[in-house]
Amino acid sequence: AHKALNEGYDAFGDHADDLLEEFQGAEEKILDLPNTAPAELNSVEEGLDFLRKMKDKITALQNNMPHSEIVNLLDNAKSTINSVKYKLLFLK
């Protein structure tokens, strides 16, 4: 579980960098985003709950996204979520 969450955390950092860079390029403006602390997850179930909520938020964002290339990047993030969920659920 620890390894799956660490792999997911690293991948999400890469996804976030790619998404911000491409969105700012598409919109031709720099976003001013607050710096937030990582979520504290103390169990596999908390991790799964967090991932499910994150996937729902990404889907909602995709529904309002005017740039199809960004929608594709968000799909990549959801694929990472699915992979981490698989590992947490089935690789014990």
LUMBA-178041 format. One record per atom (N, C-alpha, C): residue number from 1; x, y, z; atom name. Coordinates in steps of 0.02 Angstrom, whole numbers, plus 50000, padded with zeros to 5 digits. Example, Ala and Ser with C-alpha at 12.3 -4.5 7.8 and 13.67 -1.06 7.14 Angstrom:
<sites>
   num       X       Y       Z   atome
     1   50660   49716   50390       N
     1   50615   49775   50390      CA
     1   50660   49835   50390       C
     2   50642   49888   50354       N
     2   50684   49947   50357      CA
     2   50645   50002   50394       C
</sites>
This chain:
<sites>
   num       X       Y       Z   atome
     1   50042   49940   50000       N
     1   50000   50000   50000      CA
     1   50044   50062   50000       C
     2   50096   50061   50042       N
     2   50140   50119   50046      CA
     2   50174   50132   49979       C
     3   50198   50079   49948       N
     3   50231   50085   49883      CA
     3   50183   50112   49830       C
     4   50122   50086   49828       N
     4   50072   50108   49779      CA
     4   50056   50182   49788       C
     5   50048   50204   49850       N
     5   50033   50274   49863      CA
     5   50092   50319   49845       C
     6   50153   50297   49859       N
     6   50212   50336   49841      CA
     6   50219   50343   49765       C
     7   50207   50288   49729       N
     7   50211   50290   49656      CA
     7   50158   50337   49629       C
     8   50097   50333   49657       N
     8   50043   50377   49635      CA
     8   50058   50449   49650       C
     9   50086   50462   49709       N
     9   50103   50531   49729      CA
     9   50153   50561   49680       C
    10   50204   50523   49663       N
    10   50254   50547   49614      CA
    10   50222   50560   49546       C
    11   50180   50514   49524       N
    11   50147   50522   49459      CA
    11   50101   50582   49458       C
    12   50066   50594   49514       N
    12   50020   50651   49517      CA
    12   50058   50717   49513       C
    13   50118   50719   49542       N
    13   50159   50779   49536      CA
    13   50176   50793   49463       C
    14   50193   50741   49426       N
    14   50208   50748   49355      CA
    14   50145   50770   49317       C
    15   50088   50739   49333       N
    15   50026   50759   49300      CA
    15   50010   50833   49314       C
    16   50018   50854   49376       N
    16   50003   50923   49394      CA
    16   50047   50972   49355       C
    17   50112   50956   49350       N
    17   50157   50999   49312      CA
    17   50136   51004   49239       C
    18   50122   50947   49209       N
    18   50101   50946   49139      CA
    18   50036   50985   49128       C
    19   49988   50973   49172       N
    19   49923   51006   49165      CA
    19   49929   51082   49171       C
    20   49966   51104   49221       N
    20   49974   51176   49231      CA
    20   50009   51208   49172       C
    21   50063   51177   49150       N
    21   50101   51205   49094      CA
    21   50058   51210   49031       C
    22   50023   51156   49015       N
    22   49982   51156   48954      CA
    22   49922   51203   48960       C
    23   49890   51205   49018       N
    23   49832   51249   49026      CA
    23   49854   51322   49021       C
    24   49909   51339   49054       N
    24   49933   51408   49051      CA
    24   49954   51426   48980       C
    25   49982   51379   48943       N
    25   49998   51392   48873      CA
    25   49936   51401   48831       C
    26   49886   51359   48842       N
    26   49823   51363   48804      CA
    26   49787   51429   48819       C
    27   49786   51449   48881       N
    27   49751   51510   48902      CA
    27   49794   51573   48894       C
    28   49859   51562   48884       N
    28   49908   51617   48878      CA
    28   49908   51663   48938       C
    29   49904   51632   48997       N
    29   49909   51670   49059      CA
    29   49934   51624   49115       C
    30   49966   51655   49163       N
    30   49993   51618   49221      CA
    30   49940   51617   49275       C
    31   49928   51558   49303       N
    31   49880   51550   49357      CA
    31   49915   51564   49424       C
    32   49879   51595   49469       N
    32   49904   51607   49537      CA
    32   49868   51558   49583       C
    33   49900   51502   49597       N
    33   49869   51449   49636      CA
    33   49899   51447   49707       C
    34   49856   51434   49756       N
    34   49882   51428   49825      CA
    34   49922   51364   49833       C
    35   49971   51366   49877       N
    35   50011   51308   49894      CA
    35   49974   51270   49950       C
    36   49957   51208   49938       N
    36   49921   51170   49988      CA
    36   49962   51110   50011       C
    37   49952   51091   50073       N
    37   49987   51033   50101      CA
    37   49958   50969   50073       C
    38   49998   50917   50066       N
    38   49973   50853   50043      CA
    38   49921   50825   50093       C
    39   49875   50786   50067       N
    39   49826   50753   50110      CA
    39   49861   50702   50154       C
    40   49838   50696   50216       N
    40   49864   50645   50261      CA
    40   49818   50585   50259       C
    41   49844   50530   50236       N
    41   49806   50468   50228      CA
    41   49834   50416   50275       C
    42   49792   50391   50321       N
    42   49816   50346   50373      CA
    42   49797   50274   50364       C
    43   49761   50258   50311       N
    43   49742   50189   50299      CA
    43   49729   50179   50224       C
    44   49726   50117   50204       N
    44   49710   50102   50134      CA
    44   49642   50130   50116       C
    45   49594   50121   50161       N
    45   49526   50146   50147      CA
    45   49525   50222   50139       C
    46   49563   50258   50180       N
    46   49568   50331   50171      CA
    46   49599   50348   50104       C
    47   49649   50309   50084       N
    47   49681   50320   50018      CA
    47   49632   50307   49962       C
    48   49594   50253   49966       N
    48   49545   50238   49914      CA
    48   49490   50292   49911       C
    49   49467   50314   49969       N
    49   49416   50366   49971      CA
    49   49442   50431   49939       C
    50   49504   50449   49955       N
    50   49535   50508   49926      CA
    50   49539   50501   49850       C
    51   49561   50444   49826       N
    51   49568   50433   49754      CA
    51   49500   50436   49719       C
    52   49450   50407   49749       N
    52   49382   50409   49719      CA
    52   49357   50481   49713       C
    53   49367   50520   49766       N
    53   49346   50590   49765      CA
    53   49385   50630   49713       C
    54   49450   50616   49709       N
    54   49492   50651   49660      CA
    54   49470   50635   49589       C
    55   49454   50572   49576       N
    55   49431   50553   49510      CA
    55   49365   50588   49492       C
    56   49320   50594   49541       N
    56   49257   50629   49530      CA
    56   49269   50703   49515       C
    57   49316   50734   49550       N
    57   49333   50804   49538      CA
    57   49363   50814   49468       C
    58   49405   50768   49448       N
    58   49436   50772   49381      CA
    58   49382   50765   49327       C
    59   49336   50718   49336       N
    59   49282   50709   49288      CA
    59   49240   50773   49282       C
    60   49225   50804   49339       N
    60   49187   50867   49338      CA
    60   49226   50921   49302       C
    61   49290   50924   49313       N
    61   49333   50973   49279      CA
    61   49333   50961   49204       C
    62   49337   50898   49184       N
    62   49337   50882   49113      CA
    62   49273   50906   49079       C
    63   49218   50902   49114       N
    63   49153   50922   49085      CA
    63   49149   50996   49072       C
    64   49193   51036   49103       N
    64   49193   51108   49094      CA
    64   49255   51134   49056       C
    65   49297   51088   49033       N
    65   49360   51107   49002      CA
    65   49352   51123   48928       C
    66   49370   51184   48907       N
    66   49363   51202   48836      CA
    66   49419   51176   48791       C
    67   49472   51147   48820       N
    67   49530   51125   48781      CA
    67   49533   51049   48781       C
    68   49522   51019   48723       N
    68   49520   50945   48720      CA
    68   49587   50914   48738       C
    69   49642   50949   48724       N
    69   49707   50921   48740      CA
    69   49717   50917   48816       C
    70   49686   50962   48853       N
    70   49689   50960   48926      CA
    70   49645   50903   48952       C
    71   49588   50892   48919       N
    71   49544   50836   48938      CA
    71   49583   50771   48933       C
    72   49624   50764   48881       N
    72   49664   50703   48873      CA
    72   49715   50696   48930       C
    73   49746   50751   48950       N
    73   49793   50747   49006      CA
    73   49757   50727   49071       C
    74   49696   50752   49080       N
    74   49657   50733   49139      CA
    74   49639   50659   49137       C
    75   49627   50633   49077       N
    75   49616   50560   49070      CA
    75   49677   50521   49094       C
    76   49737   50546   49079       N
    76   49798   50513   49102      CA
    76   49801   50512   49178       C
    77   49780   50566   49210       N
    77   49780   50568   49283      CA
    77   49730   50518   49311       C
    78   49672   50512   49278       N
    78   49622   50462   49301      CA
    78   49649   50391   49290       C
    79   49687   50380   49238       N
    79   49718   50314   49228      CA
    79   49766   50298   49284       C
    80   49804   50346   49307       N
    80   49849   50336   49363      CA
    80   49809   50320   49426       C
    81   49754   50354   49437       N
    81   49711   50340   49494      CA
    81   49687   50268   49491       C
    82   49665   50246   49432       N
    82   49641   50177   49425      CA
    82   49696   50127   49441       C
    83   49756   50141   49419       N
    83   49812   50096   49432      CA
    83   49828   50092   49507       C
    84   49829   50149   49540       N
    84   49843   50149   49612      CA
    84   49787   50114   49650       C
    85   49725   50126   49630       N
    85   49669   50091   49663      CA
    85   49675   50016   49654       C
    86   49693   49993   49595       N
    86   49703   49922   49582      CA
    86   49755   49893   49630       C
    87   49811   49927   49636       N
    87   49864   49902   49679      CA
    87   49842   49901   49752       C
    88   49806   49952   49774       N
    88   49783   49953   49843      CA
    88   49731   49899   49857       C
    89   49689   49886   49808       N
    89   49635   49838   49818      CA
    89   49656   49765   49810       C
    90   49701   49752   49763       N
    90   49713   49682   49744      CA
    90   49784   49656   49754       C
    91   49832   49699   49764       N
    91   49901   49676   49773      CA
    91   49920   49682   49846       C
    92   49904   49633   49883       N
    92   49918   49635   49956      CA
    92   49968   49582   49975       C
</sites>
